Amino acid sequence: MKVQIEKTYPLPCSPDVAWEFLQNVEAVAACMPGAKITERVDANHYKGTVTVKVGPATMSFRGEVEMKDVDAIARSLRLLGKGTDSTGSSGASMNLAARVEPAEGALCNLVGSSEVSMSGKAAAFGGRMMNTVADQILKQFADNFAAQVRALEAQRASPTAAGNGTASTVPIPPPAANELNGLALLWSILKDWLRGLFSRKTA
């Protein structure tokens, strides 16, 4: 089963700051709830995990991520990911194209277009449910991403950092390590299903 997603998120920073952060795969992965880069194989290849908690049960997925088609002029890149769960009963792959576009007021937008393919038990959820789950995950990701680039923008504007020439090397604190809470996602899915059911009955 395949799910296609296209999203645009406004960011509270300049295009240059957002582009700098987008190229940091470890930092970007840390913005995704439950995701973590565990190994940097080389400049473009990484290994990582995604942890999903549903009630008392915890599921762990391991996979690989490749960054390619990096275009500094267009401020765009592509991320390819694939992985399986610890039991080997589910698999997923992702093809994500992301770019930073200028916006009014010297700000910018993060634009993403992705195709996710699922197999095994993960494919049993169905396209509508997976779209709802993806929307919830991406919202959390966008909030974390915006917080990180806001902090990075503030550092770039800091007179202290600018004065000692360390503006480009000052690390920003990683976002809080949050598990991907399956119960919260399932509740969102249930509400979406009930809204659709009610709409059909009253149409």
Buried (B, 14 or more C-beta within 10 A) or exposed (E): BEBEBEBEBEBBBBBBBBBBBBEEBEBBBBBBBBBEBEEEEEEBBBBBBBBBBBEEEEBEBEBBBBBEEBEEEEBBBBBBBBBBBEEEEBBBBBBBBBBBBBBEEEBBBBBBBBBBBBEBEBBEBEEEBBBBBBBBBBBBBBBBBBBBBBBBBBBBEBEEBEEEEEBEEBEBEEBEEEEBBBEBBBEBBEEBEEEEEEEEEEE
